Every structure is written in structure tokens, then in C-alpha cells.
């Protein structure tokens, strides 16, 4: 049965407006959450999805060259969902492209009969907790209204589009596109002059593709990135066979490591080896491709001197591949340490600047002053173009949560509670918002990890928590204030033990004017975080208040020292 047969709003959803759980989003998170709640726990669930099909990130992001930056064989659902699925599905490339990932998620939705509980083309406009009934009331843009005991957000960390309000933007007479809202029919840039604003991960993938078509491409760069070699290519039959034979071991390894990759983390500091050997280690990792270069030494995120050895290695790689020395230096970052901003994976990005039809524009030196009817004007020049591509990213981590209009006890909006920055317990819940769970929310590993690994961990934890509540005849849960304070303090202490606050990255909210400046994902490591969550559950969901509706809360709280600040190396490595 094709996916197109199930994309009308409400198709297959049974009658009624009261559910055990409402899940918002039908990407990796929402699909797995629906499966666990419905198929494992037997709950009544409705999923609201703004798009007309499943896919989440991989539905919306269809720009040229879009692909994942985690290797495809572990950028998928694990044996937690289905060992048979692991054996049935075969990825074609090392780093899968957007169309293949979307087909995979559509296949999952069909194979596990998930579409009948998903309402497509429906956006949540408000979600209000009613203390009198201990239920959430959720309104949607089609005029619908439902209630549920549990509200679970599966909206992704990178889904609220950031489109800077450049002066004159609406006056431009040509075509305008944002990489995260790309036309499904594609765009033909043949013979056109194109301005690309931004040089983050999406731009790094899109620019080489656009340059193949366009008459000329102007790349407007404010901050260069440490783009690292992807080494993408087709997967051999032998590689696929060996991977499928060891999938259980691979997935177990992803759950234990710092970033959710099945790579061994070294115990050596960068300056503990001679320079010649260090260079050889970097070259080996670079040749392997992917994020392996970030896992060559255990102090790259904590020691500025160690980090500089990796930073200069990447800068040298850029210089070796870009013929124009002035352009090469503009592309070589010098204002922040390596890996303190998201390092995009590139496949031919730097060579693009050797083309005659590509011009790099330094908008740090000469900022964009306005969009004109015919192009982009910086302080020093005007660039006449036929199309503008905004590769300007997202209001990450909190943007989509705020856009949903979530209000907790007493009508307090989540946006209001987090006005000075997120306050969560484990990144999965927040005080004052009973029965609200956030999949890969702020202050959890999320975007500092291989996302499917963190998604599955959160979904499984939430499902197990709800199962525990039902077994103990409890129907209300929220973090205790002191537990939330403790986690925020721990999160901030671990953050300050690293170099990550030194960069103006979207990881710290620096790309959104007025957004509170703090590290939004948790950098304590996937494996360590999993252990903490497991311990909380093992102690009766320590730090949470649970109750039977109308009864006094019961808690299992222990002293606020349950998240001691370890040395940074122990936390991250």
C-alpha cells in the first residue's frame, strides 16, 4: 500500500476526542513513540503531523544534496524496534540521501501500520494543562480539539525555521527559498545567478549541487566552519553483509559511547604523543571520513592547546584544496575551536570554490545591509541575482516547542517559564507541566549525538515510565523543583568544563537575536546520560512527583548531590 493513500487529514483515525496520549510529530521520534504506546502498552494515541506524510526532518529538508551525517547503517531504528527490519532494509550509501531516508520512514510507517493513528496536515496551535481534570487540551489549526492524559512532543530539535528579517526581503522580485522548506518538485537553477546566504551544514551540502547548474553562485559567508571530509560512497555487498551479521553488537556500542557512534573513544590526550604521530592519527581519521577526527583524542573539547592541534590540521586541509590563498583563508575558521560549532560533513564543498562561477563574499567584513528588488546589497557591493537561497538554519531546540503554545499549571506558558533559558529535568520534562514529556528536549544529548540513538533512549524511557505509572495506578507526574534545579546546575557545570561556550553557535542559541545564551544540548555523553536516566527509573523515578489524580504526590527524592560534577574528561570521554 503506497504512502500517498494515507495522507489526508484524519485518515484512519477513529472517532472520539479523548486519548491516553497525544504525540506531536511523525518523524523518527513520533513513529517510534506511537509504536511503543499503542503496540506495547495498548494505549489510545493520536499523532498530529503538520506535513502530509511521515518523515519529519526528512520530509521538509529536500534541498539539493541533503543527506544525513551519521552513517546510514546506524542512522535508523535499532533492534529495539525490530531485528527483522534491520535485516530487511539495505542502505545504498554510507551517508544516506534525503529521498532514501524518507522512503525508509515511509516503509516503517506502513510496515508497522502506524498511519491509521496519524492525523496529517494538522498543526497544533495550543496545548493547555487543565489542573481540574489532570488532562491536556490540544487545539489544532483545522478547528479540532482533543484531550489526553499525556502530551508528548516529538517535534525534533531542528524544525522551527530561522529566516532573518533582512531589510527589503519582501521587495526582491526573484525567487526565494529556505533550505528547510524546499519545493517538493525541486528547483532548476540552470543559467541563473544565485545568492546563498549561510555556510552551515545545509549550505555545505547544497552549494556544490547548485553550482553545477547555476550561471553563477555568490556564497555569502559570515562565519566559516570546520567542514570535515565525509568520504561518502556506495556500500559494498560484503560491507552490508558484515554489518547485518553484527548489528546487535553495533547498536549496543552506540548506546555506550559519548556521541552515539559505534566508534572506540581513545584514552589519550592530544599532547601526550609526538607531533609526527599526532599528525598521522589525524590523517588516518580524516581518510576514514565522518566524525572520527573528533574522536581521535579525549581532550579536544576540554583543552584549548589540544583543540588547536586539530583546528590547525583541518585548516591545513582547507588550504590544500582551495587554489586561491585568500579564499582559502576566508574559509579557514580562526575565531572558535574545532567542534564547538556543528562541523558539517562535506563532499566536494571546498573544491567548489575553485570553480569560475562561484564567488565567496565575506559578510563579516562587509555585512548584508538589505535585500533589493534585484539582489543582495552589502556594505561594499550589490550582487544582482535571480534567486536567493536562505541557508540560515533553525531556532533550535526550543523554537518549535514555543510555537505550539504550550501552557502548564496556572496557565503559565512554557515560553514564559523558559524566558531565561530552558529548565528541565533530564531534558525530558519540566516542573509545572504535569504529564508533559519532551523527546530529545533541551538539556538532553539530542543534537550532540547520533539522533536515532538518543530518540530511542528517550522513547523507551518515557514508555517505561508510563507503564510504571499504570502498574502503580498513578496518572500524574512532573519533576520536583529541587530535582530540576539539580539537573540544570549539573548541565551548566558540565558545559563550563568544555570549550563549547566559546563559539557563537546555534548550540548556544547565538543565531537567534535575544535568545538566552547557554548550551542547549547536554554534553555529558550519551552513555553517561543513559546510566543517569536508568538510575532515576530504578529508584522509582527519583526526582519526580507522582500521584493518583486528586491524591497527594508521592516521591522518591534523594539528596541534590545525585548528579555530582565529575572531571570533564570523565564526563565527556
C-alpha positions in Angstrom: 0.0 0.0 0.0 1.6 3.3 -1.0 2.2 6.2 1.4 0.2 8.5 -0.9 -3.0 6.6 0.0 -2.8 7.7 3.6 -2.0 11.4 3.5 -5.4 13.0 4.0 -6.1 14.7 7.4 -7.5 12.3 9.9 -7.4 9.4 7.5 -7.9 6.2 9.5 -8.2 7.9 12.9 -11.1 6.5 15.0 -13.9 8.7 16.4 -13.6 10.5 19.7 -11.7 13.3 21.2 -10.2 11.8 24.4 -7.0 9.9 24.2 -4.5 8.4 26.6 -1.7 10.3 24.8 -1.2 12.9 22.1 2.1 12.8 20.2 3.1 15.8 18.1 5.3 15.0 15.1 5.7 11.9 12.9 9.4 11.7 12.2 11.8 9.2 13.8 10.6 10.2 17.3 6.8 10.2 16.7 6.8 7.0 14.8 8.6 5.1 17.5 6.7 6.7 20.3 3.4 5.7 18.6 4.6 2.2 18.2 5.6 1.9 21.9 2.5 3.4 23.3 0.0 1.7 21.0 1.6 -1.7 20.2 3.4 -2.3 23.5 1.2 -0.5 26.1 -2.1 -0.7 24.3 -2.9 3.0 24.8 -5.2 5.1 22.7 -2.9 7.5 20.8 -3.3 10.2 18.2 -0.3 11.7 16.4 -0.6 15.2 14.9 1.7 15.9 12.0 1.8 19.3 10.1 3.1 17.7 6.9 1.1 15.5 4.5 3.2 12.5 5.2 5.6 11.0 7.7 9.3 11.9 7.8 9.8 14.9 10.0 13.2 16.4 9.2 13.4 14.2 6.1 10.1 15.3 4.8 10.8 19.0 4.9 14.5 19.2 4.1 14.7 18.4 0.4 17.3 20.9 -0.7 19.9 19.7 -3.3 22.5 17.4 -1.7 20.5 16.8 1.6 21.8 13.7 3.4 22.5 12.5 6.9 25.9 13.0 8.6 25.7 9.8 10.7 26.5 6.7 8.8 23.3 5.2 7.4 23.7 1.7 9.0 23.3 3.3 12.4 21.1 6.2 11.4 18.0 4.1 11.6 15.9 2.2 14.1 17.7 -0.4 16.1 16.8 -3.9 17.2 14.6 -2.2 19.8 12.0 -1.7 17.1 12.6 -4.8 15.0 15.6 -7.1 14.3 13.7 -8.3 11.1 13.6 -4.7 9.9 17.4 -4.4 10.3 17.9 -7.4 8.1 15.3 -6.5 5.5 16.3 -2.9 4.8 19.6 -2.3 2.9 21.1 1.2 2.7 22.7 2.1 -0.6 25.2 4.7 0.6 27.5 5.3 3.5 25.7 8.5 4.3 22.1 8.2 3.0 20.5 10.9 1.0 17.2 12.5 1.9 15.0 10.6 -0.5 16.3 7.2 0.8 15.7 8.2 4.4 12.2 9.4 3.6 11.5 6.1 1.9 12.7 4.2 4.9 10.5 6.1 7.3 7.5 5.7 5.0 8.3 1.9 4.9 8.4 1.8 8.7 5.0 3.6 8.9 3.5 1.1 6.5 5.2 -2.0 7.9 4.0 -1.3 11.5 0.6 0.1 10.5 1.2 3.4 12.1 -0.6 5.7 9.7 -4.1 4.9 11.0 -3.3 6.8 14.2 -1.6 9.8 12.5 -3.6 12.9 11.5 -1.7 14.7 8.7 -1.9 18.3 7.5 -2.6 19.3 11.1 -0.6 21.7 13.2 -1.0 22.1 17.0 -1.9 25.7 17.8 -2.2 25.4 21.6 -1.8 22.9 24.4 -3.2 23.7 27.8 -3.0 21.7 31.0 -6.2 21.6 33.0 -5.5 21.1 36.6 -9.1 20.4 37.5 -9.2 17.3 35.2 -5.5 16.5 35.0 -5.7 16.4 31.2 -4.2 18.3 28.4 -6.5 20.1 25.9 -4.9 20.4 22.5 -6.2 22.7 19.7 -5.3 22.3 16.1 -5.3 24.6 13.1 -8.3 22.7 11.5 -10.5 23.8 14.4 -10.1 20.4 16.2 -9.8 20.0 19.9 -8.9 16.8 21.8 -7.8 15.9 25.4 -5.2 13.5 26.6 -3.6 12.4 29.9 -0.1 12.7 28.4 1.3 15.2 25.9 4.5 14.1 24.2 6.4 16.3 21.9 8.3 14.7 19.0 8.8 17.8 17.0 12.6 17.5 16.5 15.4 19.8 17.5 15.7 21.5 14.1 12.3 22.2 12.8 11.5 25.9 13.6 12.8 27.7 10.5 15.0 30.7 11.1 14.5 33.3 8.3 16.3 36.5 9.3 14.3 39.6 8.6 16.7 41.3 6.3 15.5 44.8 5.3 13.8 44.8 1.9 13.4 41.0 1.8 9.8 41.3 0.5 10.9 43.6 -2.2 13.0 41.0 -4.1 11.5 40.2 -7.5 13.3 36.9 -8.0 12.8 33.5 -6.4 13.4 32.9 -2.7 13.9 29.6 -1.0 14.8 28.4 2.5 16.7 25.1 2.6 14.3 23.6 5.2 11.2 24.4 3.1 12.4 23.3 -0.3 9.7 22.8 -3.1 8.9 19.1 -3.4 9.1 19.4 -7.2 12.7 20.7 -6.9 14.3 23.8 -8.4 16.1 24.3 -11.7 18.8 26.9 -11.4 20.2 26.4 -14.9 21.5 29.7 -16.3 20.5 31.6 -13.1 22.5 33.8 -10.8 22.1 32.6 -7.2 22.9 34.0 -3.8 23.3 31.5 -1.0 23.1 33.2 2.5 24.8 31.0 5.1 27.5 28.4 5.2 26.3 25.9 7.8 25.5 22.2 7.3 22.7 22.6 4.7 24.7 25.1 2.7 27.7 22.9 2.6 25.6 20.2 1.0 23.6 22.4 -1.3 26.2 24.8 -2.7 28.1 22.2 -4.7 24.9 20.9 -6.3 23.6 24.4 -7.1 27.0 25.4 -8.6 26.7 22.5 -11.1 23.6 24.2 -12.5 23.8 27.9 -11.9 25.4 30.5 -14.1 27.0 32.0 -11.0 26.7 31.4 -7.3 27.5 34.0 -4.7 28.2 32.4 -1.3 27.6 34.9 1.5 29.6 33.7 4.5 29.6 35.3 7.9 31.4 32.5 9.8 33.4 29.7 8.3 33.1 26.2 9.6 35.5 23.3 10.2 33.9 21.2 7.5 35.2 17.7 7.6 35.5 15.0 5.0 32.5 12.8 4.5 34.0 10.2 2.2 30.6 9.2 1.0 30.1 6.3 -1.4 28.1 3.2 -2.2 28.1 0.3 0.3 29.5 -2.9 -1.0 27.6 -6.2 -0.6 30.4 -7.5 1.7 30.2 -4.5 4.0 26.4 -4.8 4.2 26.6 -8.5 4.9 29.2 -8.0 7.7 27.2 -5.1 9.2 23.9 -7.1 9.3 25.8 -10.0 11.0 26.9 -7.8 13.8 24.0 -5.4 14.2 23.3 -6.2 17.9 26.9 -5.5 18.9 26.9 -2.3 16.8 23.8 -1.0 18.5 24.9 -1.9 22.0 28.1 0.1 21.3 26.2 3.2 20.1 24.3 3.2 23.4 27.5 3.2 25.5 29.6 5.8 23.7 29.7 9.6 24.2 28.1 10.6 21.0 26.1 7.6 20.0 28.5 6.3 17.3 29.9 2.8 17.5 33.5 4.1 17.5 36.0 3.4 20.2 37.0 6.5 22.1 40.7 6.8 22.9 42.1 7.4 26.4 45.0 9.5 25.1 45.3 13.3 25.4 46.4 15.1 22.2 49.6 16.4 23.5 50.6 13.1 25.0 52.0 11.9 21.7 54.7 13.4 19.5 53.7 15.8 16.8 54.5 13.4 14.0 52.4 10.7 15.5 49.6 13.1 16.2 49.6 14.2 12.6 49.5 10.6 11.4 46.5 9.9 13.7 44.6 12.9 12.3 45.4 11.9 8.7 44.1 8.4 9.3 40.9 9.6 10.8 40.5 12.2 8.0 40.9 9.5 5.4 38.2 7.4 7.1 35.8 10.3 6.9 32.9 11.3 9.1 33.2 12.4 12.7 36.1 10.1 13.5 38.6 13.0 13.6 36.6 14.4 16.5 37.2 11.2 18.4 41.0 10.9 18.0 41.9 12.3 21.4 39.9 12.6 24.6 40.7 16.2 25.4 39.8 18.1 22.2 36.7 19.6 23.8 38.3 20.5 27.1 41.9 21.6 26.4 42.5 24.7 24.2 46.0 23.6 23.3 44.9 20.1 22.3 42.0 21.5 20.3 44.3 23.9 18.4 46.2 20.9 17.0 43.0 19.6 15.5 41.9 23.0 14.4 45.1 23.7 12.5 45.0 20.2 10.9 41.6 21.0 9.4 42.6 24.5 8.3 45.6 22.9 6.5 43.2 20.5 4.7 41.2 23.5 3.5 44.3 25.4 2.3 45.4 22.3 0.4 42.2 22.1 -1.6 41.3 25.7 -2.4 43.6 27.2 -5.0 43.1 30.9 -4.2 45.0 31.5 -1.0 42.9 34.5 0.0 39.7 32.5 -0.4 41.2 29.6 1.5 42.0 31.8 4.5 38.4 33.1 4.5 37.2 29.5 4.5 39.5 28.5 7.4 38.0 29.2 10.8 40.1 31.1 13.3 37.6 32.6 15.8 36.4 29.4 17.6 37.8 26.0 18.5 37.1 22.9 16.4 33.9 21.1 17.2 32.5 24.0 19.3 30.2 24.7 16.3 28.5 21.9 14.4 31.1 20.6 12.0 29.3 19.8 8.7 30.4 16.8 6.6 31.4 17.8 3.1 31.8 16.0 -0.2 33.5 18.4 -2.6 32.4 21.6 -0.9 35.9 23.2 -0.8 36.6 22.3 -4.4 33.5 24.2 -5.4 35.4 27.4 -4.7 37.9 26.6 -7.4 35.1 27.0 -10.0 34.9 30.1 -12.1 31.2 30.5 -11.4 31.5 30.6 -7.6 32.3 33.7 -5.6 32.8 33.8 -1.8 31.6 37.0 -0.2 32.8 37.8 3.3 29.8 39.4 5.0 31.6 39.6 8.3 33.8 42.3 6.8 31.0 43.7 4.6 27.6 42.9 6.3 24.4 42.5 4.4 22.6 45.8 4.5 19.4 45.0 2.6 17.8 42.8 0.0 17.0 44.9 -3.0 14.4 44.1 -5.8 17.3 42.7 -7.9 19.6 41.1 -5.4 21.6 41.5 -2.2 23.5 44.7 -1.2 26.3 44.5 1.3 28.2 47.5 2.7 30.7 47.3 -0.1 28.8 46.0 -3.2 25.5 44.9 -4.6 25.1 41.4 -6.2 22.4 41.1 -8.8 20.8 37.6 -8.7 17.8 35.7 -10.0 17.3 33.7 -6.8 18.2 33.8 -3.1 18.7 30.6 -1.1 18.5 31.2 2.7 20.6 28.5 4.4 20.0 30.2 7.7 19.1 27.3 9.9 16.7 27.0 12.7 15.6 28.3 16.1 16.9 25.1 17.5 15.7 23.1 20.5 13.1 25.5 21.8 11.6 27.2 18.8 9.0 24.6 17.8 8.1 23.9 21.5 7.3 27.6 21.9 5.4 27.7 18.6 3.0 25.1 19.9 1.7 27.4 22.6 2.2 25.0 25.5 0.8 26.3 28.8 1.1 24.4 32.1 -0.3 24.7 35.6 -1.9 28.1 36.2 -1.8 29.0 32.5 2.0 29.6 32.6 3.4 29.4 29.1 6.4 27.3 28.5 7.9 30.3 26.7 7.4 32.3 29.9 8.9 29.7 32.2 12.0 29.4 30.0 12.4 33.1 29.3 15.9 33.0 30.8 16.7 29.6 29.2 15.4 26.0 29.4 14.8 24.4 32.8 14.3 20.7 32.6 14.8 17.5 34.5 16.9 15.2 32.3 15.8 17.2 29.3 12.6 15.1 29.2 10.2 17.0 31.5 9.8 20.4 33.2 8.3 21.4 36.6 4.8 23.0 36.3 3.9 21.0 33.3 2.5 17.7 34.5 2.4 14.7 32.1 4.4 16.6 29.5 7.3 14.6 28.0 9.7 16.0 25.5 11.6 13.6 23.3 15.2 14.9 22.9 14.4 18.1 24.7 16.8 20.8 25.8 19.5 19.6 28.3 19.5 16.1 26.9 22.2 14.8 24.5 20.0 15.3 21.4 21.9 17.2 18.7 25.2 16.3 20.3 24.6 12.7 19.4 23.6 10.4 16.7 19.9 11.3 16.9 18.2 7.9 16.5 20.2 6.5 19.4 19.0 9.4 21.7 15.5 9.2 20.3 15.1 5.6 21.1 16.5 6.0 24.6 14.0 8.8 25.4 11.0 7.0 23.8 11.8 3.8 25.7 12.3 5.7 29.0 9.0 7.6 28.5 7.1 4.4 27.6 8.6 2.5 30.6 7.7 5.4 32.9 4.1 5.4 31.7 3.9 1.7 32.1 5.2 2.0 35.7 2.5 4.6 36.4 -0.2 2.4 35.1 1.0 -0.6 37.1 1.0 1.6 40.3 -2.3 3.2 39.4 -0.7 6.7 39.1 -1.8 9.2 36.5 0.1 12.3 37.2 3.9 13.0 37.0 6.1 16.1 37.0 9.7 16.9 38.1 10.2 18.2 41.6 11.6 21.7 41.7 14.8 20.7 43.5 15.4 17.8 41.0 15.1 20.3 38.1 17.4 22.7 39.8 19.9 20.0 40.4 19.9 18.9 36.8 20.2 22.4 35.5 23.2 23.0 37.8 24.8 19.8 36.6 24.1 20.6 33.0 25.7 24.0 33.3 28.7 22.7 35.3 29.5 20.1 32.7 29.0 22.7 29.9 31.5 25.1 31.6 34.1 22.3 31.8 34.2 22.3 28.0 35.2 24.7 25.2 31.7 24.7 23.7 30.6 28.1 25.2 33.5 29.8 23.3 31.7 29.7 19.9 28.7 31.7 18.7 26.8 28.6 17.6 23.2 27.6 17.4 24.1 25.0 20.0 24.2 28.0 22.4 21.3 29.9 20.7 23.6 32.6 19.3 21.9 32.6 15.8 18.6 33.9 17.2 18.6 37.6 18.4 17.6 37.8 22.0 17.7 34.1 22.7 19.2 33.2 26.1 22.8 32.3 25.7 23.5 28.8 27.1 24.4 25.4 25.7 21.0 23.8 24.8 22.1 20.1 24.4 23.7 18.1 27.2 27.4 17.4 26.6 27.9 14.8 29.4 27.8 11.9 26.9 25.1 9.5 25.6 26.4 6.6 27.6 26.7 8.5 30.9 23.3 10.2 30.4 21.7 6.8 29.8 23.1 5.5 33.0 21.7 8.5 34.9 18.2 8.0 33.4 18.3 4.3 34.2 19.2 5.1 37.8 16.4 7.6 38.2 13.9 4.9 36.9 15.4 2.2 39.1 14.8 4.3 42.2 11.1 4.7 41.5 11.6 7.7 39.2 13.6 9.6 41.7 13.2 13.3 41.4 9.6 13.1 40.0 6.4 13.7 41.9 3.8 11.1 41.0 0.2 10.8 42.2 -3.2 9.3 41.6 -5.3 12.2 40.4 -6.7 14.1 43.4 -4.3 12.5 45.8 -1.1 13.7 47.4 2.1 13.3 45.4 4.5 10.5 46.2 8.2 11.0 45.5 11.4 9.1 45.8 13.7 12.0 46.0 17.3 11.7 47.3 19.7 14.5 48.2 20.5 17.0 45.5 24.0 15.6 45.1 22.9 12.8 42.9 24.5 14.5 39.8 28.0 15.2 41.1 30.2 17.2 38.7 32.9 14.8 37.5 36.0 15.9 35.8 35.3 17.0 32.3 37.3 14.2 30.8 35.3 11.6 32.8 32.0 13.2 31.8 32.7 13.5 28.1 35.0 10.6 27.5 
